[in-house]
Amino acid sequence: MNARPHLIARVRAEFARSEQDKSCHFFPLPDGGELPAMLYAYCGFGIVPGQAEALDGPAGMPCLRCLMAAALSDSSV
Ligand SMILES: [Zn+2]
């Protein structure tokens, strides 16, 4: 109830083109729980939900900008 829910996801391997695609990004979840057509990570990276895989935790290379933004939003309670 206090920590803002966010989703950790990355572009699925078959869609990943760049290093940023391969990093896992942190996405703030919309309140309604409804997925928009396009999700935007804290760093501004956009991902199509159908091309993303959700992760239980940071895996591989995390996006540093997302990591810092998520850490800041968690600790600001
Ligand atoms: Zn990111």
N, CA, C, O and the ligand as a Tripos MOL2 file, in Angstrom:
@<TRIPOS>MOLECULE
protein
  309   307    78     0     0
PROTEIN
NO_CHARGES

@<TRIPOS>ATOM
      1 N           0.8220   -1.2070    0.0000 N.3       1 MET1
      2 CA          0.0000    0.0000    0.0000 C.3       1 MET1
      3 C           0.8570    1.2580    0.0000 C.2       1 MET1
      4 O           0.4180    2.3230   -0.4330 O.2       1 MET1
      5 N           2.0950    1.1200    0.4960 N.am      2 ASN2
      6 CA          2.9400    2.3070    0.5120 C.3       2 ASN2
      7 C           3.8690    2.3660   -0.7030 C.2       2 ASN2
      8 O           4.0040    3.4110   -1.3400 O.2       2 ASN2
      9 N           4.5040    1.2390   -1.0140 N.am      3 ALA3
     10 CA          5.4170    1.2480   -2.1600 C.3       3 ALA3
     11 C           4.6250    1.3130   -3.4560 C.2       3 ALA3
     12 O           3.6460    0.5910   -3.6480 O.2       3 ALA3
     13 N           5.0590    2.1680   -4.3090 N.am      4 ARG4
     14 CA          4.3780    2.2670   -5.5990 C.3       4 ARG4
     15 C           4.6400    0.9920   -6.3940 C.2       4 ARG4
     16 O           5.7900    0.5820   -6.5520 O.2       4 ARG4
     17 N           3.5780    0.3660   -6.8940 N.am      5 PRO5
     18 CA          3.7960   -0.8660   -7.6530 C.3       5 PRO5
     19 C           4.4600   -0.5610   -8.9850 C.2       5 PRO5
     20 O           4.0570    0.3580   -9.6980 O.2       5 PRO5
     21 N           5.4520   -1.3200   -9.3020 N.am      6 HIS6
     22 CA          5.9700   -1.1710  -10.6510 C.3       6 HIS6
     23 C           6.3080   -2.5390  -11.2110 C.2       6 HIS6
     24 O           6.4720   -3.5300  -10.5000 O.2       6 HIS6
     25 N           6.4000   -2.5270  -12.5030 N.am      7 LEU7
     26 CA          6.6050   -3.7460  -13.2580 C.3       7 LEU7
     27 C           8.0400   -3.7210  -13.7650 C.2       7 LEU7
     28 O           8.5260   -2.7000  -14.2510 O.2       7 LEU7
     29 N           8.6970   -4.8440  -13.6450 N.am      8 ILE8
     30 CA         10.0300   -4.9540  -14.2360 C.3       8 ILE8
     31 C           9.8800   -5.8010  -15.4930 C.2       8 ILE8
     32 O           9.3900   -6.9290  -15.4400 O.2       8 ILE8
     33 N          10.2960   -5.2590  -16.5910 N.am      9 ALA9
     34 CA         10.1170   -5.9770  -17.8490 C.3       9 ALA9
     35 C          11.2200   -5.6000  -18.8190 C.2       9 ALA9
     36 O          11.8840   -4.5720  -18.6840 O.2       9 ALA9
     37 N          11.3880   -6.4580  -19.7870 N.am     10 ARG10
     38 CA         12.3070   -6.1250  -20.8670 C.3      10 ARG10
     39 C          11.7140   -6.6260  -22.1760 C.2      10 ARG10
     40 O          10.7980   -7.4480  -22.2000 O.2      10 ARG10
     41 N          12.2650   -6.1050  -23.2500 N.am     11 VAL11
     42 CA         11.8020   -6.5110  -24.5750 C.3      11 VAL11
     43 C          12.2260   -7.9580  -24.7880 C.2      11 VAL11
     44 O          13.3670   -8.3270  -24.5090 O.2      11 VAL11
     45 N          11.3080   -8.7670  -25.2810 N.am     12 ARG12
     46 CA         11.6460  -10.1690  -25.5250 C.3      12 ARG12
     47 C          12.7890  -10.2720  -26.5210 C.2      12 ARG12
     48 O          12.9360   -9.4400  -27.4170 O.2      12 ARG12
     49 N          13.5890  -11.3060  -26.3440 N.am     13 ALA13
     50 CA         14.8350  -11.4360  -27.1100 C.3      13 ALA13
     51 C          14.6150  -11.2990  -28.6140 C.2      13 ALA13
     52 O          15.4350  -10.7030  -29.3120 O.2      13 ALA13
     53 N          13.5170  -11.8460  -29.1070 N.am     14 GLU14
     54 CA         13.3050  -11.8030  -30.5610 C.3      14 GLU14
     55 C          12.9790  -10.4050  -31.0690 C.2      14 GLU14
     56 O          13.0540  -10.1490  -32.2710 O.2      14 GLU14
     57 N          12.6170   -9.4940  -30.1590 N.am     15 PHE15
     58 CA         12.3120   -8.1290  -30.5810 C.3      15 PHE15
     59 C          13.4230   -7.1530  -30.2130 C.2      15 PHE15
     60 O          13.4350   -6.0120  -30.6760 O.2      15 PHE15
     61 N          14.3470   -7.6010  -29.3840 N.am     16 ALA16
     62 CA         15.3810   -6.6940  -28.8840 C.3      16 ALA16
     63 C          16.3710   -6.3460  -29.9890 C.2      16 ALA16
     64 O          16.9050   -7.2270  -30.6620 O.2      16 ALA16
     65 N          16.6050   -5.0550  -30.1650 N.am     17 ARG17
     66 CA         17.5370   -4.5920  -31.1840 C.3      17 ARG17
     67 C          18.7550   -3.9120  -30.5490 C.2      17 ARG17
     68 O          19.8980   -4.1580  -30.9360 O.2      17 ARG17
     69 N          18.4850   -3.0780  -29.5960 N.am     18 SER18
     70 CA         19.5670   -2.2670  -29.0280 C.3      18 SER18
     71 C          19.8970   -2.7250  -27.6080 C.2      18 SER18
     72 O          19.1970   -3.5500  -27.0200 O.2      18 SER18
     73 N          20.9770   -2.1680  -27.0810 N.am     19 GLU19
     74 CA         21.3380   -2.4650  -25.6990 C.3      19 GLU19
     75 C          20.2190   -2.0420  -24.7470 C.2      19 GLU19
     76 O          19.9670   -2.6870  -23.7290 O.2      19 GLU19
     77 N          19.5580   -0.9460  -25.1060 N.am     20 GLN20
     78 CA         18.4790   -0.4710  -24.2380 C.3      20 GLN20
     79 C          17.3060   -1.4470  -24.2660 C.2      20 GLN20
     80 O          16.6250   -1.6340  -23.2580 O.2      20 GLN20
     81 N          17.0720   -2.0670  -25.4140 N.am     21 ASP21
     82 CA         16.0190   -3.0760  -25.5040 C.3      21 ASP21
     83 C          16.3160   -4.2520  -24.5950 C.2      21 ASP21
     84 O          15.4130   -4.8210  -23.9820 O.2      21 ASP21
     85 N          17.5890   -4.6120  -24.5130 N.am     22 LYS22
     86 CA         17.9620   -5.8040  -23.7540 C.3      22 LYS22
     87 C          18.0190   -5.5550  -22.2540 C.2      22 LYS22
     88 O          17.9880   -6.4990  -21.4650 O.2      22 LYS22
     89 N          18.1020   -4.2970  -21.8590 N.am     23 SER23
     90 CA         18.1170   -3.9870  -20.4340 C.3      23 SER23
     91 C          16.7310   -4.1990  -19.8550 C.2      23 SER23
     92 O          15.7360   -4.1040  -20.5730 O.2      23 SER23
     93 N          16.6560   -4.4860  -18.5520 N.am     24 CYS24
     94 CA         15.3190   -4.5330  -17.9720 C.3      24 CYS24
     95 C          14.9700   -3.1680  -17.4040 C.2      24 CYS24
     96 O          15.7660   -2.5320  -16.7120 O.2      24 CYS24
     97 N          13.7820   -2.7490  -17.7110 N.am     25 HIS25
     98 CA         13.3040   -1.4290  -17.3420 C.3      25 HIS25
     99 C          12.2160   -1.5440  -16.2840 C.2      25 HIS25
    100 O          11.5550   -2.5740  -16.1490 O.2      25 HIS25
    101 N          12.0520   -0.4630  -15.5450 N.am     26 PHE26
    102 CA         11.0320   -0.4070  -14.5040 C.3      26 PHE26
    103 C           9.8960    0.4780  -14.9870 C.2      26 PHE26
    104 O          10.1020    1.6170  -15.4060 O.2      26 PHE26
    105 N           8.6940   -0.0740  -14.9200 N.am     27 PHE27
    106 CA          7.5300    0.6480  -15.4210 C.3      27 PHE27
    107 C           6.5720    0.9120  -14.2740 C.2      27 PHE27
    108 O           6.1910   -0.0160  -13.5600 O.2      27 PHE27
    109 N           6.1770    2.1610  -14.0870 N.am     28 PRO28
    110 CA          5.1370    2.4290  -13.0850 C.3      28 PRO28
    111 C           3.8230    1.8530  -13.5840 C.2      28 PRO28
    112 O           3.4530    2.0650  -14.7390 O.2      28 PRO28
    113 N           3.1250    1.1390  -12.7410 N.am     29 LEU29
    114 CA          1.8620    0.5270  -13.1510 C.3      29 LEU29
    115 C           0.7160    1.5250  -13.0120 C.2      29 LEU29
    116 O           0.6260    2.2370  -12.0120 O.2      29 LEU29
    117 N          -0.1500    1.5740  -14.0060 N.am     30 PRO30
    118 CA         -1.3290    2.4530  -13.8950 C.3      30 PRO30
    119 C          -2.2300    1.9640  -12.7810 C.2      30 PRO30
    120 O          -2.2800    0.7700  -12.4890 O.2      30 PRO30
    121 N          -2.9450    2.8940  -12.1590 N.am     31 ASP31
    122 CA         -3.7820    2.5730  -11.0010 C.3      31 ASP31
    123 C          -4.8550    1.5450  -11.3120 C.2      31 ASP31
    124 O          -5.1090    0.6470  -10.5090 O.2      31 ASP31
    125 N          -5.4810    1.6720  -12.4640 N.am     32 GLY32
    126 CA         -6.6020    0.8000  -12.7890 C.3      32 GLY32
    127 C          -6.2040   -0.6430  -13.0300 C.2      32 GLY32
    128 O          -7.0610   -1.5250  -13.0780 O.2      32 GLY32
    129 N          -4.8960   -0.8930  -13.1830 N.am     33 GLY33
    130 CA         -4.4430   -2.2280  -13.4820 C.3      33 GLY33
    131 C          -4.6410   -2.5810  -14.9430 C.2      33 GLY33
    132 O          -4.3990   -3.7170  -15.3510 O.2      33 GLY33
    133 N          -5.0790   -1.6210  -15.7260 N.am     34 GLU34
    134 CA         -5.3200   -1.8670  -17.1280 C.3      34 GLU34
    135 C          -4.0900   -1.4750  -17.9280 C.2      34 GLU34
    136 O          -3.5410   -0.3910  -17.7320 O.2      34 GLU34
    137 N          -3.6590   -2.3340  -18.8150 N.am     35 LEU35
    138 CA         -2.4510   -2.0360  -19.5780 C.3      35 LEU35
    139 C          -2.7700   -1.1280  -20.7680 C.2      35 LEU35
    140 O          -3.6330   -1.4380  -21.5890 O.2      35 LEU35
    141 N          -2.0670   -0.0190  -20.8420 N.am     36 PRO36
    142 CA         -2.2200    0.8380  -22.0230 C.3      36 PRO36
    143 C          -1.5460    0.1980  -23.2300 C.2      36 PRO36
    144 O          -0.8250   -0.7900  -23.0860 O.2      36 PRO36
    145 N          -1.7710    0.7470  -24.4070 N.am     37 ALA37
    146 CA         -1.1950    0.1910  -25.6250 C.3      37 ALA37
    147 C           0.3260    0.2710  -25.5980 C.2      37 ALA37
    148 O           1.0220   -0.5350  -26.2150 O.2      37 ALA37
    149 N           0.8140    1.2540  -24.8760 N.am     38 MET38
    150 CA          2.2530    1.4620  -24.8150 C.3      38 MET38
    151 C           2.6040    1.7840  -23.3700 C.2      38 MET38
    152 O           1.9780    2.6400  -22.7450 O.2      38 MET38
    153 N           3.6090    1.0940  -22.8450 N.am     39 LEU39
    154 CA          4.0450    1.3710  -21.4850 C.3      39 LEU39
    155 C           5.3350    2.1830  -21.5390 C.2      39 LEU39
    156 O           6.2170    1.9180  -22.3560 O.2      39 LEU39
    157 N           5.4290    3.1660  -20.6630 N.am     40 TYR40
    158 CA          6.6510    3.9550  -20.6270 C.3      40 TYR40
    159 C           7.3780    3.7590  -19.3170 C.2      40 TYR40
    160 O           6.8140    3.9210  -18.2350 O.2      40 TYR40
    161 N           8.6420    3.4080  -19.4410 N.am     41 ALA41
    162 CA          9.4660    3.1920  -18.2610 C.3      41 ALA41
    163 C           9.8280    4.5260  -17.6270 C.2      41 ALA41
    164 O           9.6110    5.5850  -18.2160 O.2      41 ALA41
    165 N          10.3810    4.4660  -16.4250 N.am     42 TYR42
    166 CA         10.8130    5.6850  -15.7410 C.3      42 TYR42
    167 C          11.8110    6.4770  -16.5830 C.2      42 TYR42
    168 O          11.8450    7.7060  -16.5220 O.2      42 TYR42
    169 N          12.6110    5.7780  -17.3570 N.am     43 CYS43
    170 CA         13.6190    6.4690  -18.1640 C.3      43 CYS43
    171 C          13.0440    7.0240  -19.4500 C.2      43 CYS43
    172 O          13.7410    7.7160  -20.1920 O.2      43 CYS43
    173 N          11.7690    6.7310  -19.7300 N.am     44 GLY44
    174 CA         11.1490    7.2300  -20.9460 C.3      44 GLY44
    175 C          11.1110    6.2000  -22.0600 C.2      44 GLY44
    176 O          10.5440    6.4470  -23.1250 O.2      44 GLY44
    177 N          11.7120    5.0490  -21.8150 N.am     45 PHE45
    178 CA         11.7250    3.9830  -22.8030 C.3      45 PHE45
    179 C          10.3140    3.4220  -22.9700 C.2      45 PHE45
    180 O           9.6600    3.0710  -21.9870 O.2      45 PHE45
    181 N           9.8560    3.3400  -24.1990 N.am     46 GLY46
    182 CA          8.5150    2.8290  -24.4610 C.3      46 GLY46
    183 C           8.5560    1.3830  -24.8870 C.2      46 GLY46
    184 O           9.4630    0.9700  -25.6090 O.2      46 GLY46
    185 N           7.5870    0.6140  -24.4500 N.am     47 ILE47
    186 CA          7.5560   -0.8070  -24.7740 C.3      47 ILE47
    187 C           6.1100   -1.1990  -25.0660 C.2      47 ILE47
    188 O           5.1860   -0.7520  -24.3870 O.2      47 ILE47
    189 N           5.9260   -2.0310  -26.0750 N.am     48 VAL48
    190 CA          4.6030   -2.5660  -26.3680 C.3      48 VAL48
    191 C           4.4160   -3.8040  -25.5000 C.2      48 VAL48
    192 O           5.2320   -4.7240  -25.5640 O.2      48 VAL48
    193 N           3.3520   -3.8470  -24.6850 N.am     49 PRO49
    194 CA          3.1900   -4.9750  -23.7660 C.3      49 PRO49
    195 C           3.3240   -6.3440  -24.4400 C.2      49 PRO49
    196 O           3.8610   -7.2740  -23.8370 O.2      49 PRO49
    197 N           2.8540   -6.4780  -25.6520 N.am     50 GLY50
    198 CA          2.9350   -7.7530  -26.3520 C.3      50 GLY50
    199 C           4.3530   -8.1760  -26.6930 C.2      50 GLY50
    200 O           4.6180   -9.3510  -26.9490 O.2      50 GLY50
    201 N           5.2630   -7.2060  -26.6940 N.am     51 GLN51
    202 CA          6.6460   -7.5320  -27.0350 C.3      51 GLN51
    203 C           7.5280   -7.5870  -25.7980 C.2      51 GLN51
    204 O           8.7480   -7.7120  -25.8980 O.2      51 GLN51
    205 N           6.8970   -7.4920  -24.6260 N.am     52 ALA52
    206 CA          7.6660   -7.4450  -23.3910 C.3      52 ALA52
    207 C           7.5190   -8.7470  -22.6250 C.2      52 ALA52
    208 O           6.5120   -9.4440  -22.7440 O.2      52 ALA52
    209 N           8.5170   -9.0580  -21.8530 N.am     53 GLU53
    210 CA          8.3720  -10.1450  -20.8990 C.3      53 GLU53
    211 C           8.5190   -9.5430  -19.5140 C.2      53 GLU53
    212 O           9.4480   -8.7800  -19.2470 O.2      53 GLU53
    213 N           7.5840   -9.8970  -18.6310 N.am     54 ALA54
    214 CA          7.6400   -9.3980  -17.2670 C.3      54 ALA54
    215 C           8.6020  -10.2650  -16.4690 C.2      54 ALA54
    216 O           8.6610  -11.4810  -16.6540 O.2      54 ALA54
    217 N           9.3450   -9.6330  -15.5880 N.am     55 LEU55
    218 CA         10.3400  -10.3470  -14.7910 C.3      55 LEU55
    219 C           9.9590  -10.2560  -13.3190 C.2      55 LEU55
    220 O           9.3710   -9.2710  -12.8720 O.2      55 LEU55
    221 N          10.3020  -11.2970  -12.5800 N.am     56 ASP56
    222 CA         10.0270  -11.2900  -11.1380 C.3      56 ASP56
    223 C          10.9700  -10.3510  -10.4070 C.2      56 ASP56
    224 O          10.6540   -9.8510   -9.3280 O.2      56 ASP56
    225 N          12.1070  -10.1220  -10.9920 N.am     57 GLY57
    226 CA         13.0850   -9.2360  -10.3760 C.3      57 GLY57
    227 C          14.0560   -8.8150  -11.4470 C.2      57 GLY57
    228 O          14.0130   -9.3150  -12.5710 O.2      57 GLY57
    229 N          14.9400   -7.8890  -11.0970 N.am     58 PRO58
    230 CA         15.9150   -7.4570  -12.0940 C.3      58 PRO58
    231 C          16.7340   -8.6420  -12.5840 C.2      58 PRO58
    232 O          17.2740   -9.3990  -11.7760 O.2      58 PRO58
    233 N          16.8310   -8.8070  -13.8780 N.am     59 ALA59
    234 CA         17.6050   -9.8970  -14.4450 C.3      59 ALA59
    235 C          18.4650   -9.3310  -15.5550 C.2      59 ALA59
    236 O          18.0800   -8.3690  -16.2200 O.2      59 ALA59
    237 N          19.6100   -9.9140  -15.7520 N.am     60 GLY60
    238 CA         20.4870   -9.4020  -16.7840 C.3      60 GLY60
    239 C          20.9500   -8.0070  -16.4260 C.2      60 GLY60
    240 O          21.3440   -7.7370  -15.2910 O.2      60 GLY60
    241 N          20.8990   -7.1380  -17.3930 N.am     61 MET61
    242 CA         21.4030   -5.7950  -17.1990 C.3      61 MET61
    243 C          20.2540   -4.8410  -16.9300 C.2      61 MET61
    244 O          19.4370   -4.5980  -17.8190 O.2      61 MET61
    245 N          20.1720   -4.2930  -15.7190 N.am     62 PRO62
    246 CA         19.0950   -3.3440  -15.4580 C.3      62 PRO62
    247 C          19.4080   -1.9910  -16.0810 C.2      62 PRO62
    248 O          20.5680   -1.6060  -16.2260 O.2      62 PRO62
    249 N          18.3610   -1.2880  -16.4420 N.am     63 CYS63
    250 CA         18.5240    0.0730  -16.9290 C.3      63 CYS63
    251 C          18.8240    0.9610  -15.7210 C.2      63 CYS63
    252 O          18.0190    1.0550  -14.7950 O.2      63 CYS63
    253 N          19.9650    1.5960  -15.7390 N.am     64 LEU64
    254 CA         20.3920    2.3540  -14.5590 C.3      64 LEU64
    255 C          19.4710    3.5320  -14.2710 C.2      64 LEU64
    256 O          19.2020    3.8530  -13.1130 O.2      64 LEU64
    257 N          18.9950    4.1660  -15.3250 N.am     65 ARG65
    258 CA         18.1130    5.3180  -15.0970 C.3      65 ARG65
    259 C          16.8100    4.8810  -14.4520 C.2      65 ARG65
    260 O          16.2830    5.5630  -13.5740 O.2      65 ARG65
    261 N          16.2870    3.7290  -14.8950 N.am     66 CYS66
    262 CA         15.0720    3.2010  -14.2900 C.3      66 CYS66
    263 C          15.3240    2.7750  -12.8550 C.2      66 CYS66
    264 O          14.5160    3.0340  -11.9630 O.2      66 CYS66
    265 N          16.4550    2.1170  -12.6490 N.am     67 LEU67
    266 CA         16.7990    1.6100  -11.3230 C.3      67 LEU67
    267 C          16.8300    2.7560  -10.3160 C.2      67 LEU67
    268 O          16.2900    2.6520   -9.2150 O.2      67 LEU67
    269 N          17.4710    3.8430  -10.7140 N.am     68 MET68
    270 CA         17.5760    4.9840   -9.8080 C.3      68 MET68
    271 C          16.2220    5.6270   -9.5760 C.2      68 MET68
    272 O          15.8950    6.0030   -8.4510 O.2      68 MET68
    273 N          15.4370    5.7540  -10.6280 N.am     69 ALA69
    274 CA         14.1150    6.3700  -10.4930 C.3      69 ALA69
    275 C          13.2140    5.5250   -9.6010 C.2      69 ALA69
    276 O          12.4720    6.0600   -8.7780 O.2      69 ALA69
    277 N          13.2800    4.1940   -9.7650 N.am     70 ALA70
    278 CA         12.4550    3.2990   -8.9650 C.3      70 ALA70
    279 C          12.8910    3.3370   -7.5020 C.2      70 ALA70
    280 O          12.0570    3.3220   -6.5970 O.2      70 ALA70
    281 N          14.1890    3.3840   -7.2840 N.am     71 ALA71
    282 CA         14.7050    3.4360   -5.9170 C.3      71 ALA71
    283 C          14.2640    4.7190   -5.2460 C.2      71 ALA71
    284 O          13.8970    4.7160   -4.0710 O.2      71 ALA71
    285 N          14.2970    5.8090   -5.9780 N.am     72 LEU72
    286 CA         13.8940    7.0990   -5.4200 C.3      72 LEU72
    287 C          12.4130    7.1120   -5.0690 C.2      72 LEU72
    288 O          12.0160    7.6510   -4.0360 O.2      72 LEU72
    289 N          11.5900    6.5090   -5.9470 N.am     73 SER73
    290 CA         10.1570    6.5460   -5.6830 C.3      73 SER73
    291 C           9.8020    5.6310   -4.5080 C.2      73 SER73
    292 O           8.8460    5.8910   -3.7780 O.2      73 SER73
    293 N          10.5860    4.5520   -4.3320 N.am     74 ASP74
    294 CA         10.3370    3.6470   -3.2110 C.3      74 ASP74
    295 C          10.6890    4.2890   -1.8720 C.2      74 ASP74
    296 O           9.9900    4.1020   -0.8760 O.2      74 ASP74
    297 N          11.7820    5.0460   -1.8660 N.am     75 SER75
    298 CA         12.2870    5.5580   -0.5930 C.3      75 SER75
    299 C          11.6450    6.8950   -0.2170 C.2      75 SER75
    300 O          11.9400    7.4480    0.8430 O.2      75 SER75
    301 N          10.7840    7.4050   -1.0660 N.am     76 SER76
    302 CA         10.2210    8.7270   -0.7950 C.3      76 SER76
    303 C           8.9540    8.6420    0.0540 C.2      76 SER76
    304 O           8.2230    9.6260    0.1660 O.2      76 SER76
    305 N           8.6850    7.4890    0.6500 N.am     77 VAL77
    306 CA          7.4840    7.3300    1.4770 C.3      77 VAL77
    307 C           7.7050    8.0060    2.8260 C.2      77 VAL77
    308 O           6.8160    7.9920    3.6770 O.2      77 VAL77
    309 ZN         14.8680    2.2430  -18.4170 Zn       78 ZN78
@<TRIPOS>BOND
     1     1     2 1
     2     2     3 1
     3     3     4 2
     4     3     5 am
     5     5     6 1
     6     6     7 1
     7     7     8 2
     8     7     9 am
     9     9    10 1
    10    10    11 1
    11    11    12 2
    12    11    13 am
    13    13    14 1
    14    14    15 1
    15    15    16 2
    16    15    17 am
    17    17    18 1
    18    18    19 1
    19    19    20 2
    20    19    21 am
    21    21    22 1
    22    22    23 1
    23    23    24 2
    24    23    25 am
    25    25    26 1
    26    26    27 1
    27    27    28 2
    28    27    29 am
    29    29    30 1
    30    30    31 1
    31    31    32 2
    32    31    33 am
    33    33    34 1
    34    34    35 1
    35    35    36 2
    36    35    37 am
    37    37    38 1
    38    38    39 1
    39    39    40 2
    40    39    41 am
    41    41    42 1
    42    42    43 1
    43    43    44 2
    44    43    45 am
    45    45    46 1
    46    46    47 1
    47    47    48 2
    48    47    49 am
    49    49    50 1
    50    50    51 1
    51    51    52 2
    52    51    53 am
    53    53    54 1
    54    54    55 1
    55    55    56 2
    56    55    57 am
    57    57    58 1
    58    58    59 1
    59    59    60 2
    60    59    61 am
    61    61    62 1
    62    62    63 1
    63    63    64 2
    64    63    65 am
    65    65    66 1
    66    66    67 1
    67    67    68 2
    68    67    69 am
    69    69    70 1
    70    70    71 1
    71    71    72 2
    72    71    73 am
    73    73    74 1
    74    74    75 1
    75    75    76 2
    76    75    77 am
    77    77    78 1
    78    78    79 1
    79    79    80 2
    80    79    81 am
    81    81    82 1
    82    82    83 1
    83    83    84 2
    84    83    85 am
    85    85    86 1
    86    86    87 1
    87    87    88 2
    88    87    89 am
    89    89    90 1
    90    90    91 1
    91    91    92 2
    92    91    93 am
    93    93    94 1
    94    94    95 1
    95    95    96 2
    96    95    97 am
    97    97    98 1
    98    98    99 1
    99    99   100 2
   100    99   101 am
   101   101   102 1
   102   102   103 1
   103   103   104 2
   104   103   105 am
   105   105   106 1
   106   106   107 1
   107   107   108 2
   108   107   109 am
   109   109   110 1
   110   110   111 1
   111   111   112 2
   112   111   113 am
   113   113   114 1
   114   114   115 1
   115   115   116 2
   116   115   117 am
   117   117   118 1
   118   118   119 1
   119   119   120 2
   120   119   121 am
   121   121   122 1
   122   122   123 1
   123   123   124 2
   124   123   125 am
   125   125   126 1
   126   126   127 1
   127   127   128 2
   128   127   129 am
   129   129   130 1
   130   130   131 1
   131   131   132 2
   132   131   133 am
   133   133   134 1
   134   134   135 1
   135   135   136 2
   136   135   137 am
   137   137   138 1
   138   138   139 1
   139   139   140 2
   140   139   141 am
   141   141   142 1
   142   142   143 1
   143   143   144 2
   144   143   145 am
   145   145   146 1
   146   146   147 1
   147   147   148 2
   148   147   149 am
   149   149   150 1
   150   150   151 1
   151   151   152 2
   152   151   153 am
   153   153   154 1
   154   154   155 1
   155   155   156 2
   156   155   157 am
   157   157   158 1
   158   158   159 1
   159   159   160 2
   160   159   161 am
   161   161   162 1
   162   162   163 1
   163   163   164 2
   164   163   165 am
   165   165   166 1
   166   166   167 1
   167   167   168 2
   168   167   169 am
   169   169   170 1
   170   170   171 1
   171   171   172 2
   172   171   173 am
   173   173   174 1
   174   174   175 1
   175   175   176 2
   176   175   177 am
   177   177   178 1
   178   178   179 1
   179   179   180 2
   180   179   181 am
   181   181   182 1
   182   182   183 1
   183   183   184 2
   184   183   185 am
   185   185   186 1
   186   186   187 1
   187   187   188 2
   188   187   189 am
   189   189   190 1
   190   190   191 1
   191   191   192 2
   192   191   193 am
   193   193   194 1
   194   194   195 1
   195   195   196 2
   196   195   197 am
   197   197   198 1
   198   198   199 1
   199   199   200 2
   200   199   201 am
   201   201   202 1
   202   202   203 1
   203   203   204 2
   204   203   205 am
   205   205   206 1
   206   206   207 1
   207   207   208 2
   208   207   209 am
   209   209   210 1
   210   210   211 1
   211   211   212 2
   212   211   213 am
   213   213   214 1
   214   214   215 1
   215   215   216 2
   216   215   217 am
   217   217   218 1
   218   218   219 1
   219   219   220 2
   220   219   221 am
   221   221   222 1
   222   222   223 1
   223   223   224 2
   224   223   225 am
   225   225   226 1
   226   226   227 1
   227   227   228 2
   228   227   229 am
   229   229   230 1
   230   230   231 1
   231   231   232 2
   232   231   233 am
   233   233   234 1
   234   234   235 1
   235   235   236 2
   236   235   237 am
   237   237   238 1
   238   238   239 1
   239   239   240 2
   240   239   241 am
   241   241   242 1
   242   242   243 1
   243   243   244 2
   244   243   245 am
   245   245   246 1
   246   246   247 1
   247   247   248 2
   248   247   249 am
   249   249   250 1
   250   250   251 1
   251   251   252 2
   252   251   253 am
   253   253   254 1
   254   254   255 1
   255   255   256 2
   256   255   257 am
   257   257   258 1
   258   258   259 1
   259   259   260 2
   260   259   261 am
   261   261   262 1
   262   262   263 1
   263   263   264 2
   264   263   265 am
   265   265   266 1
   266   266   267 1
   267   267   268 2
   268   267   269 am
   269   269   270 1
   270   270   271 1
   271   271   272 2
   272   271   273 am
   273   273   274 1
   274   274   275 1
   275   275   276 2
   276   275   277 am
   277   277   278 1
   278   278   279 1
   279   279   280 2
   280   279   281 am
   281   281   282 1
   282   282   283 1
   283   283   284 2
   284   283   285 am
   285   285   286 1
   286   286   287 1
   287   287   288 2
   288   287   289 am
   289   289   290 1
   290   290   291 1
   291   291   292 2
   292   291   293 am
   293   293   294 1
   294   294   295 1
   295   295   296 2
   296   295   297 am
   297   297   298 1
   298   298   299 1
   299   299   300 2
   300   299   301 am
   301   301   302 1
   302   302   303 1
   303   303   304 2
   304   303   305 am
   305   305   306 1
   306   306   307 1
   307   307   308 2
@<TRIPOS>SUBSTRUCTURE
     1 MET1         2 RESIDUE 1 A MET
     2 ASN2         6 RESIDUE 1 A ASN
     3 ALA3        10 RESIDUE 1 A ALA
     4 ARG4        14 RESIDUE 1 A ARG
     5 PRO5        18 RESIDUE 1 A PRO
     6 HIS6        22 RESIDUE 1 A HIS
     7 LEU7        26 RESIDUE 1 A LEU
     8 ILE8        30 RESIDUE 1 A ILE
     9 ALA9        34 RESIDUE 1 A ALA
    10 ARG10       38 RESIDUE 1 A ARG
    11 VAL11       42 RESIDUE 1 A VAL
    12 ARG12       46 RESIDUE 1 A ARG
    13 ALA13       50 RESIDUE 1 A ALA
    14 GLU14       54 RESIDUE 1 A GLU
    15 PHE15       58 RESIDUE 1 A PHE
    16 ALA16       62 RESIDUE 1 A ALA
    17 ARG17       66 RESIDUE 1 A ARG
    18 SER18       70 RESIDUE 1 A SER
    19 GLU19       74 RESIDUE 1 A GLU
    20 GLN20       78 RESIDUE 1 A GLN
    21 ASP21       82 RESIDUE 1 A ASP
    22 LYS22       86 RESIDUE 1 A LYS
    23 SER23       90 RESIDUE 1 A SER
    24 CYS24       94 RESIDUE 1 A CYS
    25 HIS25       98 RESIDUE 1 A HIS
    26 PHE26      102 RESIDUE 1 A PHE
    27 PHE27      106 RESIDUE 1 A PHE
    28 PRO28      110 RESIDUE 1 A PRO
    29 LEU29      114 RESIDUE 1 A LEU
    30 PRO30      118 RESIDUE 1 A PRO
    31 ASP31      122 RESIDUE 1 A ASP
    32 GLY32      126 RESIDUE 1 A GLY
    33 GLY33      130 RESIDUE 1 A GLY
    34 GLU34      134 RESIDUE 1 A GLU
    35 LEU35      138 RESIDUE 1 A LEU
    36 PRO36      142 RESIDUE 1 A PRO
    37 ALA37      146 RESIDUE 1 A ALA
    38 MET38      150 RESIDUE 1 A MET
    39 LEU39      154 RESIDUE 1 A LEU
    40 TYR40      158 RESIDUE 1 A TYR
    41 ALA41      162 RESIDUE 1 A ALA
    42 TYR42      166 RESIDUE 1 A TYR
    43 CYS43      170 RESIDUE 1 A CYS
    44 GLY44      174 RESIDUE 1 A GLY
    45 PHE45      178 RESIDUE 1 A PHE
    46 GLY46      182 RESIDUE 1 A GLY
    47 ILE47      186 RESIDUE 1 A ILE
    48 VAL48      190 RESIDUE 1 A VAL
    49 PRO49      194 RESIDUE 1 A PRO
    50 GLY50      198 RESIDUE 1 A GLY
    51 GLN51      202 RESIDUE 1 A GLN
    52 ALA52      206 RESIDUE 1 A ALA
    53 GLU53      210 RESIDUE 1 A GLU
    54 ALA54      214 RESIDUE 1 A ALA
    55 LEU55      218 RESIDUE 1 A LEU
    56 ASP56      222 RESIDUE 1 A ASP
    57 GLY57      226 RESIDUE 1 A GLY
    58 PRO58      230 RESIDUE 1 A PRO
    59 ALA59      234 RESIDUE 1 A ALA
    60 GLY60      238 RESIDUE 1 A GLY
    61 MET61      242 RESIDUE 1 A MET
    62 PRO62      246 RESIDUE 1 A PRO
    63 CYS63      250 RESIDUE 1 A CYS
    64 LEU64      254 RESIDUE 1 A LEU
    65 ARG65      258 RESIDUE 1 A ARG
    66 CYS66      262 RESIDUE 1 A CYS
    67 LEU67      266 RESIDUE 1 A LEU
    68 MET68      270 RESIDUE 1 A MET
    69 ALA69      274 RESIDUE 1 A ALA
    70 ALA70      278 RESIDUE 1 A ALA
    71 ALA71      282 RESIDUE 1 A ALA
    72 LEU72      286 RESIDUE 1 A LEU
    73 SER73      290 RESIDUE 1 A SER
    74 ASP74      294 RESIDUE 1 A ASP
    75 SER75      298 RESIDUE 1 A SER
    76 SER76      302 RESIDUE 1 A SER
    77 VAL77      306 RESIDUE 1 A VAL
    78 ZN78       309 GROUP 0 **** ****
